[in-house]
């Protein structure tokens, strides 16, 4: 399978890998932001109770 992809040009496969990595990085970044925002909201709610 890899040989067929390399014979097809290799650059297409490389760009596909880069695009896949960028998608995963973007998804991880969004998840991290959501977690941080929810943590800040919870922290502020807990802080207001005191």
C-alpha atoms as a printed R data frame, in Angstrom:
   type eleno elety resid chain resno       x      y      z
1  ATOM     1    CA   UNK     A     1   0.000  0.000  0.000
2  ATOM     2    CA   UNK     A     2   2.789  2.431  0.945
3  ATOM     3    CA   UNK     A     3   4.708  1.559 -2.250
4  ATOM     4    CA   UNK     A     4   1.615  2.346 -4.329
5  ATOM     5    CA   UNK     A     5   1.230  5.700 -2.556
6  ATOM     6    CA   UNK     A     6   4.903  6.552 -3.087
7  ATOM     7    CA   UNK     A     7   4.668  5.531 -6.755
8  ATOM     8    CA   UNK     A     8   1.651  7.832 -7.048
9  ATOM     9    CA   UNK     A     9   3.895 10.766 -6.196
10 ATOM    10    CA   UNK     A    10   4.568 10.688 -2.475
11 ATOM    11    CA   UNK     A    11   3.899 14.432 -2.205
12 ATOM    12    CA   UNK     A    12   0.141 13.780 -2.237
13 ATOM    13    CA   UNK     A    13   0.571 11.313  0.621
14 ATOM    14    CA   UNK     A    14   2.754 13.796  2.527
15 ATOM    15    CA   UNK     A    15   0.232 16.627  2.101
16 ATOM    16    CA   UNK     A    16  -2.504 14.225  3.256
17 ATOM    17    CA   UNK     A    17  -0.481 13.444  6.395
18 ATOM    18    CA   UNK     A    18   0.089 17.157  7.069
19 ATOM    19    CA   UNK     A    19  -3.611 17.942  6.575
20 ATOM    20    CA   UNK     A    20  -4.562 15.063  8.884
21 ATOM    21    CA   UNK     A    21  -2.105 16.332 11.515
22 ATOM    22    CA   UNK     A    22  -3.471 19.884 11.245
23 ATOM    23    CA   UNK     A    23  -7.042 18.613 11.705
24 ATOM    24    CA   UNK     A    24  -6.012 16.627 14.798
25 ATOM    25    CA   UNK     A    25  -4.080 19.612 16.190
26 ATOM    26    CA   UNK     A    26  -7.087 21.896 15.615
27 ATOM    27    CA   UNK     A    27  -9.454 19.437 17.333
28 ATOM    28    CA   UNK     A    28  -7.079 19.085 20.312
29 ATOM    29    CA   UNK     A    29  -6.723 22.877 20.562
30 ATOM    30    CA   UNK     A    30 -10.519 23.335 20.611
31 ATOM    31    CA   UNK     A    31 -10.901 20.651 23.300
32 ATOM    32    CA   UNK     A    32  -8.167 22.264 25.435
33 ATOM    33    CA   UNK     A    33  -9.830 25.689 25.127
34 ATOM    34    CA   UNK     A    34 -13.219 24.222 26.133
35 ATOM    35    CA   UNK     A    35 -11.666 22.514 29.175
36 ATOM    36    CA   UNK     A    36  -9.818 25.677 30.246
37 ATOM    37    CA   UNK     A    37 -12.936 27.847 29.869
38 ATOM    38    CA   UNK     A    38 -15.076 25.382 31.846
39 ATOM    39    CA   UNK     A    39 -12.381 25.214 34.562
40 ATOM    40    CA   UNK     A    40 -12.314 29.025 34.817
41 ATOM    41    CA   UNK     A    41 -16.140 29.171 35.034
42 ATOM    42    CA   UNK     A    42 -16.186 26.480 37.764
43 ATOM    43    CA   UNK     A    43 -13.343 28.233 39.621
44 ATOM    44    CA   UNK     A    44 -15.195 31.558 39.536
45 ATOM    45    CA   UNK     A    45 -18.432 29.907 40.772
46 ATOM    46    CA   UNK     A    46 -16.552 28.240 43.630
47 ATOM    47    CA   UNK     A    47 -14.778 31.522 44.428
48 ATOM    48    CA   UNK     A    48 -18.100 33.401 44.582
49 ATOM    49    CA   UNK     A    49 -19.493 30.914 47.137
50 ATOM    50    CA   UNK     A    50 -16.822 31.732 49.723
